[in-house]
Amino acid sequence: MKIDNIDLGYRPVMLAPMEDVTDKAFRLLCRSFGASMVYSEFVSADALIRSVNRSLTKISISEEERPVAVQIYGRDVASMVEAARMVESQAHPDVIDLNFGCPVKKVAGKGAGSGMLKNVPLMLDITRAVVDAVSLPVTVKTRLGWDMENKIIVELAEQLQDCGIKALTIHGRTRSQMYTGEADWTLIGAVKNNPRMTIPIIGNGDVTTPQRAKECFDRYGVDGIMIGRASFGRPWIFREVRHFLDTGEVDTTLTTHSKLDILRDEIVKSVECSPKGELGGILHIRRHLASSPLFKGIPDFRSTRIRMLRAETKDELFDILDEIERKFLTSEEIQ
Ligand SMILES: Cc1cc2nc3c(=O)[nH]c(=O)nc-3n(C[C@H](O)[C@H](O)[C@H](O)COP(=O)(O)O)c2cc1C
């Protein structure tokens, strides 16, 4: 699959953009485990234009994480164009992605993100204007539609393609679903199989296992897939999925012990990359760490999880991980 001239190989697997999750440290980690491409968390066009520090940090990328997309959101043509130009000239990502899918009230309620699904003409104006304003490839990420009665994605995909975007990511839910129910991939497949569509289609929603990843490619014919929540506390999912897609076999090379080491590394990198020092890095990482599937099935894990969620230093988190390794994991599990 190619986004413009960027060759992502056969059946690429991307790291989804996620606010407060996909900072530089996490993106680098996921790339090191084989994510084909990574996306920044979304950045407000208005905040970027005002040079809000936090937003400028969010668009900072490093060479090692390429190919990387910086994602922006906003609700009017002028600010989106100005923000896209800033991203192009200051951050130099490989791709600029436009967010027309965020369902949260503070964004969609103001007409940005998935709010654009209620104002398609404006969505198309923004897309066209951004495509014209920058020379980088522009892509879009959106949902099936606003609600069950308005699943407009098949027609919308054609309209967005006509604006000049180079790829489209579809999360198989409507805005009103937020994150509930199951992602519906049938409409993603319908977009992909529409003979009028020529740009790559990236499917997204509830890919949590290598087997499901393969099924999404096989059944719906998408060009790429994107994984979000399943990477929390499990950045190695990209290696597992890649291995299964390439060989048809389950990757069993990572032991529980090495996965714990990966989580330790994730903590160190999160702190190193945090503009707010150690506490900032810990606040960023601890929630995702606590939800790692590595700890599923450990008896009476609740109190340990709560301690993880309250930890404020690297050492506290290391102590908890050491304790888990000592107390809960049998010698076979850490072979
Ligand atoms: C914590 C969190 C933050 C998110 N932030 C963004 C974002 O900044 N931009 C975006 O396009 N989608 C965002 N999403 C949506 C994800 O990119 C993805 O579409 C969604 O989680 C479904 O994929 P999944 O089932 O693989 O998680 C976010 C999701 C979560 C859970």
The ligand as an SDF file (V2000), in Angstrom:
LIG
                    3D

 31 33  0  0  0  0  0  0  0  0999 V2000
   -7.7010    7.4640   24.5650 C   0  0  0  0  0  0  0  0  0  0  0  0
   -8.0690    7.6220   23.1230 C   0  0  0  0  0  0  0  0  0  0  0  0
   -7.7030    8.7620   22.4510 C   0  0  0  0  0  0  0  0  0  0  0  0
   -8.0190    8.9120   21.0860 C   0  0  0  0  0  0  0  0  0  0  0  0
   -7.5840   10.0270   20.4340 N   0  0  0  0  0  0  0  0  0  0  0  0
   -7.7680   10.1130   19.0800 C   0  0  0  0  0  0  0  0  0  0  0  0
   -7.1970   11.1730   18.3340 C   0  0  0  0  0  0  0  0  0  0  0  0
   -6.4800   12.0420   18.8640 O   0  0  0  0  0  0  0  0  0  0  0  0
   -7.4300   11.2000   16.9940 N   0  0  0  0  0  0  0  0  0  0  0  0
   -8.1810   10.2370   16.3560 C   0  0  0  0  0  0  0  0  0  0  0  0
   -8.3640   10.2960   15.1420 O   0  0  0  0  0  0  0  0  0  0  0  0
   -8.7410    9.2300   17.0510 N   0  0  0  0  0  0  0  0  0  0  0  0
   -8.5260    9.1420   18.3740 C   0  0  0  0  0  0  0  0  0  0  0  0
   -9.0260    8.0610   19.0500 N   0  0  0  0  0  0  0  0  0  0  0  0
   -9.7080    6.9890   18.3010 C   0  0  0  0  0  0  0  0  0  0  0  0
   -8.7180    5.9140   17.8600 C   0  0  0  0  0  0  0  0  0  0  0  0
   -7.7730    6.4290   16.9480 O   0  0  0  0  0  0  0  0  0  0  0  0
   -9.4370    4.7350   17.1910 C   0  0  0  0  0  0  0  0  0  0  0  0
  -10.1430    5.2220   16.0760 O   0  0  0  0  0  0  0  0  0  0  0  0
  -10.4360    4.0530   18.1220 C   0  0  0  0  0  0  0  0  0  0  0  0
   -9.8720    3.8380   19.4010 O   0  0  0  0  0  0  0  0  0  0  0  0
  -10.8960    2.7170   17.5490 C   0  0  0  0  0  0  0  0  0  0  0  0
   -9.8090    1.8540   17.3150 O   0  0  0  0  0  0  0  0  0  0  0  0
   -9.4210    0.6730   18.3550 P   0  0  0  0  0  0  0  0  0  0  0  0
  -10.6490   -0.1680   18.5260 O   0  0  0  0  0  0  0  0  0  0  0  0
   -8.3030   -0.0650   17.6970 O   0  0  0  0  0  0  0  0  0  0  0  0
   -9.0340    1.3240   19.6410 O   0  0  0  0  0  0  0  0  0  0  0  0
   -8.7510    7.9030   20.4010 C   0  0  0  0  0  0  0  0  0  0  0  0
   -9.1420    6.7650   21.1170 C   0  0  0  0  0  0  0  0  0  0  0  0
   -8.8090    6.6160   22.4420 C   0  0  0  0  0  0  0  0  0  0  0  0
   -9.2340    5.3620   23.1590 C   0  0  0  0  0  0  0  0  0  0  0  0
  1  2  1  0
  2  3  1  0
  2 30  2  0
  3  4  2  0
  4  5  1  0
  4 28  1  0
  5  6  2  0
  6  7  1  0
  6 13  1  0
  7  8  2  0
  7  9  1  0
  9 10  1  0
 10 11  2  0
 10 12  1  0
 12 13  2  0
 13 14  1  0
 14 15  1  0
 14 28  1  0
 15 16  1  0
 16 17  1  0
 16 18  1  0
 18 19  1  0
 18 20  1  0
 20 21  1  0
 20 22  1  0
 22 23  1  0
 23 24  1  0
 24 25  2  0
 24 26  1  0
 24 27  1  0
 28 29  2  0
 29 30  1  0
 30 31  1  0
M  END
$$$$
